[in-house]
Amino acid sequence: MAYQGFAQEYMGIPAVTRAYTTACVLTTAAVQLELITPFQLYFNPELIFRRFQVWRLITNFLFFGPLGFSFFFNMIFLYRYCRMLEEGSFRGRTADFVFMFLFGGFLMTLFGLFASLFFLGQAFTIMLVYVWSRRNPYIRMNFFGLLNFQAPFLPWVLMGFSLLLGNSIIIDLLGIAVGHIYYFLEDVFPNQPGGKKLLLTPGFLRMVFDTPEEDPNYNPLPEDRPETQPAVHQEDQQHPQ
């Protein structure tokens, strides 16, 4: 059945990528169906802190504009590089991946307090692309069959493409900046002389998202140990008639 195949493929997507991509698609669908409006979603510090519309801290990362080329372009890059990160360098480290989401979103929100930025989803996508590109520096890329370059140049190529389309590059620069901060603190600084790991994933995230490892020194109680019990055979008895 086509439905079963789609459901199986959908559930095969890593959890964080599946949740974020689905939330973005559903948010856009709700706007297209006029169930909600972008005015209920955009980042507005005054409405957040004075009227306690705290959902805007999240929804501004979920809306990529109306259905069109820009939306599908962003969704393709979001899904592709979010999934490759989750299945690659963050494989088996879901809590660390979620923490990267929170760290990046926090920095972008701080910047949004001082700039007139209404939606930060594109910056978040660029951050994911930047981190992936720096962790895969030797992969050769091809952009629409026109440009050939190595992966670390991909965020800059995307920024140039946005510029050609007449879009502001502030969002792209923000994503690159936040991605570089995360990459430096996570991958570069800890390996420097005198450096140490500064980004420590909180324990509660590990409790929620990571499967606890089995303790190799654990010694179960005798009643919990599987015991080999002798088989009981019953012999047929013949009774004299």
Order of alpha helices (4+ residues) and beta strands (2+ residues): alpha-alpha-alpha-alpha-alpha-alpha-alpha-beta-beta-alpha-alpha-alpha
